[in-house]
Amino acid sequence: MGVTGPLGFRAAGVAAGIKSGGARDVALVVNDGPAPASAGVFTTNRVVAAPVTLSRAHLAAGTVRAVILNSGCANACTGATGADDSLATAIHVAGQLDMGANEVAVCSTGMIGIPLPMDALLAGATTAVTRLAGGPLAGADAADAIRTTDTVSKTCVVARQGWSVGGMAKGAGMLAPGLATMLCVITTDAVVGDVALHEALVEAVRTTFNRTDSDGCMSTNDTVLVLASGASGITVGQDDLTEALRETCADLARQLIADAEGASHDISITVVNAADEDGAEAVAKAVARSNLFKAAVFGNDPNWGRIVSEVGTVPEDIAPYDPQALDVIVNDVMVCRAGGVGEDRSSVDMTPRECRVVIDLHAGRASATVWTNDLTHDYVTENSAYSS
């Protein structure tokens, strides 16, 4: 059901003609709840798309109650015209929904440097308003409409006692921390304020989307928005809210990796017994960014030398450890023990879709996991053959 799983939300996904071929390309999510709240986090890229700038401003001004999203055009690096188009989109949707323009967030995804086809987008937004509905089909249509190179839609619902969290996301390439390059809308029917919702979202994203790194490339449009309706009537504690959001983000992040462009392996890199969590994350990300390592996994080769060499690139002040104590485990086989040769690497079964790497620094008690995928011929083909 995704975003329409929690009470108090309607959604729609329609074909407006932004994409060729008649696929859905405009989505709308509306919060009808009695106690609306909102929060968002965005790309850390210094080059940002017009809808990111607008949505940031609208969240800062108050509570957002609707999100209009389009695929097929990022509206990034489009100058003053792009900014005007994002604002015009918000104004148009707000007029259709009888709310203020600053209560509408705008998200776009697709090709950078192309102006939005505004006639098609605004007509699509009008159609989306007329098709707003609750229930699983409406949520599925909205999730489908935000896809670009995604082969499947990404949705999930996390149920709690009397309340729930739902979400949809898109992303298949350019997945790198600072968000994963993506659009994501999360909904909950819990009773919660804007500040508490923001704090919970930031913490949930920190250990999920920000630890999802497919290819080291960061987008201009990354957005994660969460809307709370209060329709369940249940006031939720901060820890419970954070954990439910974290579970939702983790589920969606794994779906992003599973659909990564051309990937044949989903790879978890877990660093254990680090001095602190930041150091553990830095080591895991260093390995996740290694094209040599990712190509080896594609070849079903547990080449642990490519792992330890990347571990060694992390400065000692960030991740202190003794290189002579380093252990590496690949799919439950310790291929590197105490910085040297471990078990026979030929005993590692690399054929499953999931590849699990554990790096033991023996330097403390902290840990962190980063998800990535292998580097395949299909990734190169897909990203060289056409623009998306």
C-alpha positions, 0 to 999 in steps of 0.5 A: 500500500505504501503511502496510503497504508496509514490513515489520513492519506490519499494518492494518485499516479498519472501519465501526463506525457512528460515521459515518452511511451505513455508511462505514469510520470506525475504523482500526488500525495495529500495529507487529509489528517486532523493533526498534520506535521511534516519534515524533510531531508535533502541532498548535500550536493552544492548543486541543487535542483529548483524543487529542492530549494522550494521544498526546503523553503516551504518546510521552513515556513510551516507544515507541508500537507501535499507533495507533487512529484514528477519523473522524466525531468529533474528541473535541475540547473534550469536557472530562474525559469526552473525556480519559477516552474517549481513555484508555479507547480506548487501554486497550481496544486495548492489551488486545486486542493484549496491550501496555501502554496507553501503547504505543497512540496515539489519533487522532480527526477530525471534528466538534468538541464532540461526545462520542465514541460509545464503544460503537460505537468500542470495538466497532469497535476490537475488529473492527479487531483481528480484521481486522488484516493486511499487504498493500495491501488492509489499508493501503487500508482503513485509509486509507479509514477516516480520511477525513472530507470527503476525496473520496479516500484518501491513501497513498504508499510511498517505496522505498529499497535494502532498506528503505522508508517508507509513509504514509497521511493525511487532510485536505481542509479546514482545512489550515494550517501548524502542521501541515496540519490532518490525521491522518497515520501513517507507517511504516518498516522501517528500524532507527532509535531514537526520538530519531533518528526524532523529529529526522528527522520534525521536519525532514521536516514543517518543509518539507512539511506545515508549508508546506501552507496551504489556507485558513489554518485550524488544527485542534485534532487535527493529528497526524503519527505515525511508527512504525519496525519494524526489520524490514528489518534495515537501519540507516539514516543520519540524512540518508537517513532524513530525506530518505525521510520528507521525500519521503513527507510531500511526496507526502502533502501534495501529495495533501492540496492536490489534494483541498482542498475545492472547489479547481480549482487547486493553487498552488505559491508559490516565493520565491527569492533571499531573505536567509534561508529563514525570510524566504522562507517568510514571504513565500510564506505571506503570499501563500498566505493572501490570499483576493484572490489565491486568488479571482483564480486561481479566475477564471484571472486572473494578477493580480500586483498581489494578489501583490506587495501581500501580499509587501509585508505582510511586515516588513523585519526578517523578509524584507529586500528592495528593492521596486523589484527585485521580480520575479513569474513566473506559469506561466513568464511574468514579469508583474512585473519590477523592481517594475513591469509585466512581460510582458503578463499575457494571455499567461499560461495559467491553465487547467492545474490547477497554477499556479506562482508564483515571487517573486524578492526579489533579496536573497540565495540562500535559497528556500522553497515553500508549496503552497495552492489557489484559493478557489472557490464550492464551498469556500464551499458545502461549508463552509456547507451542513453540519458535518463 
